Every structure is written in C-alpha cells, then in structure tokens.
Amino acid sequence: SSANIKPDLSFLLLLLAVYRRLSLLRLQRLRFTPFAWRDPELLEVIHMLQHHFPSVQANAAAYLQHLCYGDNRVKVEVCHLGGIQHLVDLLDHKTPEVQKSACGALRNLVYSKATDNNKVALRNCGGVPALLRLLRKTTDNEVRELVTGVLWNLSSCDAVKMTIIRDALSTLTNTVVIPHSGWSTASHRDEHKVKFQSSMLLRNTTGCLRNLSSAGEEARSQLRCCEGLVDSLLHILKACVNTSDYDSKIVENSVCTLRNLSYRLEVEMPSSRLLGNQEGAAGPKARYDGGGKSRFLIGFQRFIDVLSALQWDGVGPIPGFCQSLRGAELLWHPMVVKPYLNLLAESSNPATLEGAAGSLQNLSAGNWKFSAYIRAAVRKEKGLPILVELLRMDNDRVVCSVATALRNMALDSRNKELIGKYAMRDLVNRLPGGTPSVLSDDTVASVCCTLHEVTSRNMENAKALADSGGIEKLVDISKGRGKGYSMKVVKAAAQVLNTLWQYRELRSLYKQVGGIFNKGYPLRLKHSSFKLDLPSEFDFLL
C-alpha cells in the first residue's frame, strides 16, 4: 500500500502544514529541518491535487477545504490558479477519501453569494455532470451528502440555475427526493403509514430545489412537469403531521419550493392542464370549437363553465378534476389547503409560516376558477381565523404574506364578510399610529390594500373600520410623507380613505371621528398624485 512507500518532500510539506496545528509537540519529536516547517504555498497545494499518491491528493483537497473556510480571498485565488478544475477531476477518482475531500473543498469554494464567479467556473469545468456521476455511483452516504451540499451552494447563483435544472433535476428527484420523502406510486395514497426520512441528504436537495424554483418561468415549468416532484414535496408536508416536525429545514424548503411553483399558475400552465384531466383528455378545442359552434355559443359555454365553477363553495365534488390526481394538478387542487393550514397552525418557523401563507396567497390570486375554489376551501377548513391570528405575530415578512393572503381571500364575498367581522381590529392594529411602525413599508402597504379590498362594496366593513379607529391612522399615514412614510404607503392609505368616502351614508360618522374629514380633504385624495393602481391579483415569488 502507499503507506509503505517513502513519501516525497511535497507530501511531507503538506503533512506538516496540516498536522502541525493539531499536535506541535508530536511534530517537534520528528526533528525535521527548519525548511519543513513552512506552510506550503497555495500553488504547491493545488499541484499536489495531481499527485500520483491518492493520500496526497486527499490531504491536499482537505487542506484547501480548510484554507477556503470563511476566506473569500483564498477562494478567488484557488479559482485563479485552476484549482477548481483539478478538484472536479478528482470527483471521478476511485478512492472514497479523495472523493470526500474534493467535494468538501468544492462546497467551501462555492459557498456564499460572493463566490458567484467560482460557481460559474465550476459549471464551466463540467462540475455539474461530474457531481451527478458521483451521486449515482457512490454508496457512501457521506459522499452523497457532500455532493448535494455542493449543488445546494451552487444553485444560489442565477447564472448556474438552469444548468442544474437541465442536468440534475431528474437525478435529484428520482435518486433523493422520491425515495427519501416516503412518497412512491405504490404508497403515496396512505400518508399515515410512511414518514419521510429526515436526512441531511434530503435537506440539501430540497434546499437546492428551493433555489432553482426562483429562477423564472422556464424553471418553474420544468419543476412542475418533473414526474413525482410535486407529489413528493406535498407528501413531506402531510407526513410532518405524524412526526410533529413542523419546524425542520426540510419542511421549510419544501413549502417554499411549492410557494414558488404556485406562482402565476393561471398564466404559465397550459390551458388544457388547467381545465382538468377530464376536459384535457378531449382537449380544449374539441370542447369549445367542435360542431361548428359560433363564437357567441363558444363564449356563452365558457361563461356557463366559469359560473358553475364559482358556485362551488367548498362542499361536494369539485368541478374540473378527476379522481386520480398526480403531478402539477396537485398544486391548485383545493386539498392542498389543509397541509398549508396545518403548517400555519403548528409551525413556529417564520420562513415556513411565510411560505405556507405565500402559497395560499398565490393560489387565491386572480379571477380564475381554481382561485375561487381555494378561497372557498380555506373558509371550509376554518383557515381564516388561523390567518388572522398570524397578523399578531412579531415578524414583518410573515405579517406581509398573511395580510396579502387575506386580501385575496376577501375576493370571495362570504370571506369578505367574515374578515370584516372578525379581523378588522387586527388589521387596524398593524397600522402605524403616532409612533414609527415596526413594520416595513411593504407590509404596511399590504395591510392598507387588504383594508381597501375588505371595505370595497361592503358598507358594514367600512363602518367596522371606522369603529376600530382605523380612519385616524389612515389619515395620519396619508399626510405623513414628512414622517418617514414612503409614497407607496401614503398612496395605499389614501386609496382606502377614498373608498370609505364613497359611502354617503357613513360620511357623518367619519366627520364625528375627530372631525378629520373636512370639506376639501376627499378632493385632495382624488388628485392624480394620490391615485394608487391596485393590482387585480397579488401573488409572490420567494
């Protein structure tokens, strides 16, 4: 073996540099010459990656991992000296220790946003295919964890995300996500018997997918269409009920990925998929254009379909779905509401709460029929009180997502009544009043937009807003550009006041609230500089 061969000087230099810090007394007993005490130069270490002894290569890679830890300057220099290419070459080495050390060094070299150039260099060196070859062939779980750790770090770079999706998505899904989530074609219907394996391997892979899901429309399309991926991620959310593991990083990564995949579904998914499997089998053209129907009849048929869809209130069979659901269709089926609400009720992880609220926010956005289903399902599952309670949380991002989700829920008239009756005081309490707000401008604006929707076309809610002390706060904000409020927040508050002024029956009440509505105030609010163009839908990409 290599242990019986006398090592050369370069190997001795490396050993001295690595082990000198661990046991100085032991090294002194070896009585080497003073020359041997110096640390090897970085270029020397990189050259040792090509040594003919595997032990030297493994130690050189391990030493690079140590040098690169937390030192961006060294990371840049290693890339400049060609070290990344040599480390990628070692991924195909037959010795597990060399593989581990090479993966460890690469993981540190591409850690943090400041190393994006290293990530691009790793991609250009064929690093992604090399990592996948190693992931497929190795049986060493530590190596598999290191490989997925490198991919997770690598996936934070926008320039590399589509490469990973193209080359690695299928392998990661079939090799890691499906088997480790506990979902399979045979058992996915019984969530009570299978629990996902809470492993570092699954943690790293779901973290990678979370990053990839934010790479744009094409990336989202690829992930939605990847067989078994959506099923497995949803299974993780359902299985955590059995383990009470609501706050794990795996659950956080999974729900945040699903949130991103729920973004702009109405726009990005093919219409045949959105019509449901029953309609999609025949195709939308066969459904609407067959038989030489006139444009009027086609349009009328579509109107009837939408009308029947909007009449579903959370009870009975759901129009547009067949019984066997798999893949992307699960994203917008009302049954996804329950696992999201479970997380909102049980998790204490702010990122998980934001992801679950954001998923409901995205799914309930807009005027397509499935968003109407989602809004009805949230009411049926008693989700509105859960969302309202989270408005009280001391976390800006969670409050922002929850407020916007409630705004979308209020597009349903019954939900609007309930939110106005039971959530108005909590919404008003999140408005700044007198003192600087602890919430960001985006969150305050979101609360104002929710109040705008809740009070639109509902005089009882407008009265409840006045009774809750909301008018004083809104006026203070709308006049408060000099108090640190941004124009976005000022406009949002002014728009709510404009909505309130439309109810002539309540104007006397408004004037009683401290006399703040003087004769000219509403006219100033209608000035173009105070006009706020509220979007017709609110969804968000994490």
Number of C-alpha atoms within 10 A of each C-alpha: 4 10 8 6 8 8 12 9 10 17 20 16 19 23 19 20 17 18 12 16 10 11 10 11 10 11 16 11 8 8 9 12 7 7 8 17 15 11 16 17 11 18 13 14 25 22 17 22 25 16 16 9 15 20 17 24 26 23 22 30 30 21 21 27 21 15 18 23 15 14 12 18 10 16 27 18 14 22 18 12 13 15 25 26 18 17 28 23 18 24 24 17 14 12 13 18 18 25 25 23 25 32 29 23 26 31 22 23 32 30 23 15 12 13 21 20 16 22 30 17 19 22 21 12 18 13 24 21 16 17 21 20 14 19 23 12 10 14 11 11 12 13 22 24 21 25 28 27 25 27 28 24 24 32 26 23 23 17 16 21 22 19 16 22 23 11 13 16 21 19 15 24 22 15 13 20 26 23 15 20 26 20 26 16 10 7 12 16 12 11 18 12 11 18 19 24 17 17 12 18 23 24 24 25 25 28 25 27 27 25 22 28 28 21 21 14 16 13 17 24 16 18 23 23 12 16 17 21 25 25 24 24 24 21 25 27 25 22 26 22 17 15 10 12 17 24 18 15 20 29 28 26 25 26 30 30 28 25 28 26 27 26 25 20 24 19 11 14 16 11 13 16 17 22 19 18 18 15 18 18 13 11 16 15 11 12 15 17 13 11 8 9 11 12 11 9 13 16 13 12 14 14 12 12 14 15 12 12 18 19 13 17 18 18 9 7 10 16 18 18 16 12 9 6 13 14 15 24 18 15 22 22 20 20 15 20 23 18 20 24 22 18 27 25 17 15 20 12 17 19 20 26 29 24 31 28 29 32 31 29 29 27 32 33 28 19 14 17 22 26 27 25 25 25 30 25 22 26 19 15 13 13 20 21 15 16 22 21 15 20 23 14 12 12 15 19 19 23 29 24 30 30 30 29 27 32 28 30 30 24 21 20 13 14 21 23 17 17 25 22 14 14 22 24 18 16 25 21 17 20 21 17 17 11 7 10 14 14 18 14 19 15 23 28 24 24 28 29 25 25 30 23 20 32 25 19 16 16 17 14 22 27 19 18 22 18 15 16 15 25 23 19 16 24 19 19 26 23 14 15 14 8 12 12 20 16 17 15 27 25 23 27 30 26 25 26 26 19 17 26 16 14 15 10 11 16 13 11 15 20 13 10 15 10 11 14 20 10 9 8 13 17 10 13 19 15 9 8 10 19 15 19 9 12 9 9 17 21 24 17 19 17
